[in-house]
Amino acid sequence: MQTAIASAAGSANFANTSAWGRAMVFSHNSDPLYTVGCSMYDCGTAISFHIPLGATPETGSDHHLVVINLDTNEELDMWLASFSGSNWSAGSRYLTAANGWGALCAQGQHCGAAVAAGFAAFGGVVRPEEIQQGHIDHALAITVSLSRSGLIACPATHTDGPSTDPNSIPEAARIQLDPAFNVDGQSWPQWQKVIAHALQTYGAYIYDTGGSMAVAGQGN
């Protein structure tokens, strides 16, 4: 795995743009209630959710949108989310507890989710207020471009990995920056040091396959 990580290091980035950063909004029971349509995966269960006006998915090809209802503590995760002006729909959509264990089904089971490893879509995402406060108190979520095909690591429940290379990284593998590395001695911007310290302390889980190695951040 070290070989795979080293080969991807040149493209490593922090994904917090409107295209690839995770789109997230908070809702209340007073917000409009929508029956969220489904067009591709796991469409057998009807889902209704309160989504605030003005909610906007990511502009990149995944079109993720996470909605957290602060009144019920429920989280709606959508992939290929779209709003027609009167109705919400998605390629797939899932409900989970916002403070759940981190994946959409129990350990040992296999199920889909809005992200390929089966995780809750906002798990591990770096938020702006965490950068501002100077510390991140949880593991990170990271993509790699060539995750392992047909193999997952706990706690993943699913994978979309394309690589048959035995050195490639399975989804949900946890990687860590060497704790002995002197982060504070680097001439990096402070926000990069905040992320690096979290990577040393908590590590990062591979949650999806992407175009590069990217740490997931909340979209701007």
N, C-alpha and C positions, 0 to 999 in steps of 0.2 A: 504493500500500500504506500510505503514511503516513496517508491519510484513514481507511482501515479500522482501523488500529491506534488512532488517536485516538478513533474512535467507540466502540471497545470498552473504552477505558481506565477508564471509570466502574465497570465490573463486574470489573476485574482483581482476582485473589486468589491465594493460595497454597493449593493443593489438597493437604492432608496429613491429612485426616480419615479415619476408618474407611470412610466412604462413597466418597470420591473420591481419597484418597491411594492410591498404589500399594501393594497388599498383597504382601509378599515374605517368603519364609522360606528358610533354608538347610537342605540335607539331606545325608545321607551314605548310602553303600551299605548301611549297617546299618538304615536306615529301611525301613518297609514298601514293597514294590514293587507298583505298581498298573498295570493296563492302562487307560489313560485313554480313556473313551468320547468320541464326537464326534457331534453332532447336526445341525450346520448347514453349516459351510464347511471345505473341504480335509480331508475325513474319510477320504481314500483310503489314508493311511499309518497303520499301527498304531503306537501310541506307548506304551511302558512307562517308568515313572519312579518313583524312590524319593521318596516324599512323607512328611514327618514327621506323626505324629499331632498333632492340634490345629491344623493349618494352616487358615487362614480366608480366604476371598476378600473383596474389597471388598463392602460392603453396598449400594452404589449400583447403578444399573441395569446397569453393565458387568460387575460381578462378576469383575474381573481377579484373577488370582493368578499371581505369579512364584515359581518354585522353582528355586534354584541348588544343584546338587549339588557340594559342595566337593571330593569325591573324584575326579570326572570333569571338572569345569569345564563341565558342560552346564547350560543354562538351559531350563526349561520355561515357556512363556508360555501362559496360558489366558484366554479370554474367555467369559463366562457360566459360570464354573466352579461346580461344585456337588459336594457329598459326601453320599452316601446313608447313610453309616454303615459301608459296606463297600466302596464303589466311588467313584472320581472320574470325572466326565464334564465336558464343556465344549461350548459352541457351536462353538468352534474351539480348537485347541491346536497348538503349534509347538515344535520343538526348535531351539536355536541354541547356538553357543559363547558362554559368558559373557563372554569377552574378544574376541568377533568384531568385525567392522567396523561393526556397528550396525544392519544391516537383515537381513531373513530370506532374501533372495536376492541374487545378485551385482548390481553396478551395471549399469544398462541393462536388466535384466530386470524383469518385473512379477509380483508375487506378493502374497498376503495375509499378514496377521499378526494378532496379538492387538490391536494398535492400528492405526488406519486407514492411516497413512502407510507401513506395512510395516516399521517399526522393531522392534528388540528392545524388549520392553515395559519393561525397567528402564533403558534408555539415557536419560541426561540427568536422571534423577530425583534430587532433592535429598534427601540422607540426614541424619538427625538429628546424626550425628557430624560432618558437614561444617559445619553451623551452629555446633556447639559449638566446633570448632577455629578458626572465624573466617574460613574461606576455602573456596571451591568451585573445584576445579581442572578443570572440564570445562564444555562447553556445556550449557544447560538444555533441557528439553522443555516445550512450552507448547501449550495448546489455544486455538482461537478459535471463535466461535460461527458464523461464516459463511465457511468456507474455500471456495476456488474449485472449481467443478464441472468435471470433465473435464480438469484440468490439474494436473500435479505438478512440483515442482522437485527437482533432484538434492539429496539422495540418496534421496528417496522412491521406493517401488516400487508404490504404490497410493494411492488417495484415496477418501474418502466425502464430499467437498465438495459442498454443496448450492447454492452461490451462483453465479448467472450474472452478477453485477455485475463488470465488468472491473477494478474497483478492489479486489476482494476478494483475499485472500492465498491462494496455493496451498499445499497441504500440503508440508512440508519446506522452505519458505522460511525463511531464517535472518534473524532480526531482532536488532538490537543497540541498547542504550542508548548515547546519545552519550557517547563517552569524555571529552569536555570537561565533562560535567555534574558538578557538585560533590556527589557522594553523601555524603561525610563531613560536609558542611556542613548537611545536612538534619536535622530534628528527628525522625527515624524511629527505631523500635526497632533495636537492633543486628542482629537477625536479618534485617531487611529490607535493611539496608545490605550484609550478606554476599551476599544474592541479587542486589542491584543491581550490586555490583562484578563478580560473575560474568557478569551480563548485559552489562556494559561490555566485559569482557575476552574472553569466549568467545561471547557471543550466545546465542540460543535458537532451536531448530528447532520449527516447527509440526508436531506429531505426530498430531493428531486434531481432530475437530470436537467441541465441547462446548457447554454452556450459557452459558459465559462465557470470557473470556480468563483462563487459569489456569496458573500455573507448577506443574509436577508435583512433588510431594513424596512421600516414603514415608509410608504411612498410619500413624496412631498406634494 
